[in-house]
């Protein structure tokens, strides 16, 4: 929650919130601490793309491996392994999307 109080007719935030949950939260805190907010947005941008699980494989050979696909091996216990197909792309549930920003909007806010 962002606390707002009035100073000489202007709305000013009292302090930087612990959590930023909406696009408006981010836009509001830019005036409180621009450097901190830009670092937050840069972190969101850095974590926009990554590896998404596409499902479990019966064997490693049934998977695809190229620039945007990989097979992840998970060792559950000694001599028991599982294989998962992963695809590189926009991470499902990434912070930018949850906040309501497009990648381009976030980059423009930090001057990229």
Helices and strands as residue ranges (DSSP letters): E 4-7, E 10-13, H 23-29, H 34-46, E 49-57, G 60-62, E 69-77, E 80-90, H 95-99, H 103-109
